[in-house]
Amino acid sequence: MTITGIRKFTRNQPFKSFRLTLTNGEEFDIRHPDMIMAGSGMVYLQRPGRRTQDEEADVVHASMLHVLKIEYLTEVAAPPVDRSTV
């Protein structure tokens, strides 16, 4: 994967969530473009999670060589609501 390839996913308008898989099997669901940054042969990924204002974000960095694949996430639609029972 190249920096250009990752930037293509992060700059889509409108943004569409995607999953990035590393060679060690770790997967990162990127649900906002601010959760990932690619540059200088590295990719920086933010793990979502609760944190206080004083805590830093949990950021993982990996070499671009370890990016195995990127795929769009399939958003699951909510089931239809039966309004006749409401």
MODELLER restraints for C-alpha pairs under 7 A, 6 or more apart:
rsr = mdl.restraints
at = mdl.atoms
rsr.add(forms.Gaussian(group=physical.xy_distance, feature=features.Distance(at['CA:1:A'], at['CA:64:A']), mean=6.56, stdev=0.5))
rsr.add(forms.Gaussian(group=physical.xy_distance, feature=features.Distance(at['CA:1:A'], at['CA:67:A']), mean=6.19, stdev=0.5))
rsr.add(forms.Gaussian(group=physical.xy_distance, feature=features.Distance(at['CA:2:A'], at['CA:64:A']), mean=6.92, stdev=0.5))
rsr.add(forms.Gaussian(group=physical.xy_distance, feature=features.Distance(at['CA:3:A'], at['CA:38:A']), mean=5.86, stdev=0.5))
rsr.add(forms.Gaussian(group=physical.xy_distance, feature=features.Distance(at['CA:3:A'], at['CA:39:A']), mean=6.34, stdev=0.5))
rsr.add(forms.Gaussian(group=physical.xy_distance, feature=features.Distance(at['CA:10:A'], at['CA:33:A']), mean=5.23, stdev=0.5))
rsr.add(forms.Gaussian(group=physical.xy_distance, feature=features.Distance(at['CA:17:A'], at['CA:30:A']), mean=5.62, stdev=0.5))
rsr.add(forms.Gaussian(group=physical.xy_distance, feature=features.Distance(at['CA:17:A'], at['CA:31:A']), mean=4.60, stdev=0.5))
rsr.add(forms.Gaussian(group=physical.xy_distance, feature=features.Distance(at['CA:17:A'], at['CA:32:A']), mean=6.85, stdev=0.5))
rsr.add(forms.Gaussian(group=physical.xy_distance, feature=features.Distance(at['CA:17:A'], at['CA:72:A']), mean=6.02, stdev=0.5))
rsr.add(forms.Gaussian(group=physical.xy_distance, feature=features.Distance(at['CA:17:A'], at['CA:73:A']), mean=5.60, stdev=0.5))
rsr.add(forms.Gaussian(group=physical.xy_distance, feature=features.Distance(at['CA:18:A'], at['CA:29:A']), mean=5.90, stdev=0.5))
rsr.add(forms.Gaussian(group=physical.xy_distance, feature=features.Distance(at['CA:18:A'], at['CA:30:A']), mean=5.35, stdev=0.5))
rsr.add(forms.Gaussian(group=physical.xy_distance, feature=features.Distance(at['CA:18:A'], at['CA:31:A']), mean=6.77, stdev=0.5))
rsr.add(forms.Gaussian(group=physical.xy_distance, feature=features.Distance(at['CA:18:A'], at['CA:70:A']), mean=6.82, stdev=0.5))
rsr.add(forms.Gaussian(group=physical.xy_distance, feature=features.Distance(at['CA:18:A'], at['CA:71:A']), mean=5.49, stdev=0.5))
rsr.add(forms.Gaussian(group=physical.xy_distance, feature=features.Distance(at['CA:18:A'], at['CA:72:A']), mean=4.01, stdev=0.5))
rsr.add(forms.Gaussian(group=physical.xy_distance, feature=features.Distance(at['CA:18:A'], at['CA:73:A']), mean=4.76, stdev=0.5))
rsr.add(forms.Gaussian(group=physical.xy_distance, feature=features.Distance(at['CA:19:A'], at['CA:27:A']), mean=6.58, stdev=0.5))
rsr.add(forms.Gaussian(group=physical.xy_distance, feature=features.Distance(at['CA:19:A'], at['CA:28:A']), mean=5.52, stdev=0.5))
rsr.add(forms.Gaussian(group=physical.xy_distance, feature=features.Distance(at['CA:19:A'], at['CA:29:A']), mean=4.44, stdev=0.5))
rsr.add(forms.Gaussian(group=physical.xy_distance, feature=features.Distance(at['CA:19:A'], at['CA:30:A']), mean=5.93, stdev=0.5))
rsr.add(forms.Gaussian(group=physical.xy_distance, feature=features.Distance(at['CA:19:A'], at['CA:70:A']), mean=5.61, stdev=0.5))
rsr.add(forms.Gaussian(group=physical.xy_distance, feature=features.Distance(at['CA:19:A'], at['CA:71:A']), mean=5.36, stdev=0.5))
rsr.add(forms.Gaussian(group=physical.xy_distance, feature=features.Distance(at['CA:19:A'], at['CA:72:A']), mean=6.12, stdev=0.5))
rsr.add(forms.Gaussian(group=physical.xy_distance, feature=features.Distance(at['CA:19:A'], at['CA:73:A']), mean=6.20, stdev=0.5))
rsr.add(forms.Gaussian(group=physical.xy_distance, feature=features.Distance(at['CA:20:A'], at['CA:27:A']), mean=5.69, stdev=0.5))
rsr.add(forms.Gaussian(group=physical.xy_distance, feature=features.Distance(at['CA:20:A'], at['CA:28:A']), mean=5.24, stdev=0.5))
rsr.add(forms.Gaussian(group=physical.xy_distance, feature=features.Distance(at['CA:20:A'], at['CA:29:A']), mean=6.54, stdev=0.5))
rsr.add(forms.Gaussian(group=physical.xy_distance, feature=features.Distance(at['CA:20:A'], at['CA:69:A']), mean=5.95, stdev=0.5))
rsr.add(forms.Gaussian(group=physical.xy_distance, feature=features.Distance(at['CA:20:A'], at['CA:70:A']), mean=4.54, stdev=0.5))
rsr.add(forms.Gaussian(group=physical.xy_distance, feature=features.Distance(at['CA:20:A'], at['CA:71:A']), mean=6.74, stdev=0.5))
rsr.add(forms.Gaussian(group=physical.xy_distance, feature=features.Distance(at['CA:21:A'], at['CA:27:A']), mean=4.50, stdev=0.5))
rsr.add(forms.Gaussian(group=physical.xy_distance, feature=features.Distance(at['CA:21:A'], at['CA:28:A']), mean=6.52, stdev=0.5))
rsr.add(forms.Gaussian(group=physical.xy_distance, feature=features.Distance(at['CA:21:A'], at['CA:67:A']), mean=6.11, stdev=0.5))
rsr.add(forms.Gaussian(group=physical.xy_distance, feature=features.Distance(at['CA:21:A'], at['CA:68:A']), mean=5.52, stdev=0.5))
rsr.add(forms.Gaussian(group=physical.xy_distance, feature=features.Distance(at['CA:21:A'], at['CA:69:A']), mean=5.29, stdev=0.5))
rsr.add(forms.Gaussian(group=physical.xy_distance, feature=features.Distance(at['CA:21:A'], at['CA:70:A']), mean=6.33, stdev=0.5))
rsr.add(forms.Gaussian(group=physical.xy_distance, feature=features.Distance(at['CA:22:A'], at['CA:66:A']), mean=5.32, stdev=0.5))
rsr.add(forms.Gaussian(group=physical.xy_distance, feature=features.Distance(at['CA:22:A'], at['CA:67:A']), mean=4.58, stdev=0.5))
rsr.add(forms.Gaussian(group=physical.xy_distance, feature=features.Distance(at['CA:22:A'], at['CA:68:A']), mean=5.01, stdev=0.5))
rsr.add(forms.Gaussian(group=physical.xy_distance, feature=features.Distance(at['CA:23:A'], at['CA:66:A']), mean=5.13, stdev=0.5))
rsr.add(forms.Gaussian(group=physical.xy_distance, feature=features.Distance(at['CA:23:A'], at['CA:67:A']), mean=6.25, stdev=0.5))
rsr.add(forms.Gaussian(group=physical.xy_distance, feature=features.Distance(at['CA:23:A'], at['CA:68:A']), mean=5.32, stdev=0.5))
rsr.add(forms.Gaussian(group=physical.xy_distance, feature=features.Distance(at['CA:35:A'], at['CA:45:A']), mean=5.83, stdev=0.5))
rsr.add(forms.Gaussian(group=physical.xy_distance, feature=features.Distance(at['CA:35:A'], at['CA:46:A']), mean=4.92, stdev=0.5))
rsr.add(forms.Gaussian(group=physical.xy_distance, feature=features.Distance(at['CA:36:A'], at['CA:44:A']), mean=5.60, stdev=0.5))
rsr.add(forms.Gaussian(group=physical.xy_distance, feature=features.Distance(at['CA:36:A'], at['CA:45:A']), mean=4.66, stdev=0.5))
rsr.add(forms.Gaussian(group=physical.xy_distance, feature=features.Distance(at['CA:36:A'], at['CA:46:A']), mean=6.31, stdev=0.5))
rsr.add(forms.Gaussian(group=physical.xy_distance, feature=features.Distance(at['CA:37:A'], at['CA:43:A']), mean=5.76, stdev=0.5))
rsr.add(forms.Gaussian(group=physical.xy_distance, feature=features.Distance(at['CA:37:A'], at['CA:44:A']), mean=5.12, stdev=0.5))
rsr.add(forms.Gaussian(group=physical.xy_distance, feature=features.Distance(at['CA:37:A'], at['CA:45:A']), mean=6.72, stdev=0.5))
rsr.add(forms.Gaussian(group=physical.xy_distance, feature=features.Distance(at['CA:38:A'], at['CA:44:A']), mean=6.23, stdev=0.5))
rsr.add(forms.Gaussian(group=physical.xy_distance, feature=features.Distance(at['CA:41:A'], at['CA:63:A']), mean=5.93, stdev=0.5))
rsr.add(forms.Gaussian(group=physical.xy_distance, feature=features.Distance(at['CA:41:A'], at['CA:64:A']), mean=5.28, stdev=0.5))
rsr.add(forms.Gaussian(group=physical.xy_distance, feature=features.Distance(at['CA:42:A'], at['CA:61:A']), mean=6.70, stdev=0.5))
rsr.add(forms.Gaussian(group=physical.xy_distance, feature=features.Distance(at['CA:42:A'], at['CA:62:A']), mean=5.62, stdev=0.5))
rsr.add(forms.Gaussian(group=physical.xy_distance, feature=features.Distance(at['CA:42:A'], at['CA:63:A']), mean=4.46, stdev=0.5))
rsr.add(forms.Gaussian(group=physical.xy_distance, feature=features.Distance(at['CA:42:A'], at['CA:64:A']), mean=5.11, stdev=0.5))
rsr.add(forms.Gaussian(group=physical.xy_distance, feature=features.Distance(at['CA:43:A'], at['CA:61:A']), mean=5.63, stdev=0.5))
rsr.add(forms.Gaussian(group=physical.xy_distance, feature=features.Distance(at['CA:43:A'], at['CA:62:A']), mean=5.44, stdev=0.5))
rsr.add(forms.Gaussian(group=physical.xy_distance, feature=features.Distance(at['CA:43:A'], at['CA:63:A']), mean=6.23, stdev=0.5))
rsr.add(forms.Gaussian(group=physical.xy_distance, feature=features.Distance(at['CA:43:A'], at['CA:64:A']), mean=6.07, stdev=0.5))
rsr.add(forms.Gaussian(group=physical.xy_distance, feature=features.Distance(at['CA:44:A'], at['CA:59:A']), mean=6.57, stdev=0.5))
rsr.add(forms.Gaussian(group=physical.xy_distance, feature=features.Distance(at['CA:44:A'], at['CA:60:A']), mean=5.69, stdev=0.5))
rsr.add(forms.Gaussian(group=physical.xy_distance, feature=features.Distance(at['CA:44:A'], at['CA:61:A']), mean=4.39, stdev=0.5))
rsr.add(forms.Gaussian(group=physical.xy_distance, feature=features.Distance(at['CA:44:A'], at['CA:62:A']), mean=6.63, stdev=0.5))
rsr.add(forms.Gaussian(group=physical.xy_distance, feature=features.Distance(at['CA:45:A'], at['CA:59:A']), mean=5.50, stdev=0.5))
rsr.add(forms.Gaussian(group=physical.xy_distance, feature=features.Distance(at['CA:45:A'], at['CA:60:A']), mean=5.13, stdev=0.5))
rsr.add(forms.Gaussian(group=physical.xy_distance, feature=features.Distance(at['CA:45:A'], at['CA:61:A']), mean=6.20, stdev=0.5))
rsr.add(forms.Gaussian(group=physical.xy_distance, feature=features.Distance(at['CA:46:A'], at['CA:57:A']), mean=6.77, stdev=0.5))
rsr.add(forms.Gaussian(group=physical.xy_distance, feature=features.Distance(at['CA:46:A'], at['CA:58:A']), mean=5.78, stdev=0.5))
rsr.add(forms.Gaussian(group=physical.xy_distance, feature=features.Distance(at['CA:46:A'], at['CA:59:A']), mean=4.43, stdev=0.5))
rsr.add(forms.Gaussian(group=physical.xy_distance, feature=features.Distance(at['CA:46:A'], at['CA:60:A']), mean=6.31, stdev=0.5))
rsr.add(forms.Gaussian(group=physical.xy_distance, feature=features.Distance(at['CA:47:A'], at['CA:58:A']), mean=5.49, stdev=0.5))
rsr.add(forms.Gaussian(group=physical.xy_distance, feature=features.Distance(at['CA:47:A'], at['CA:59:A']), mean=6.13, stdev=0.5))
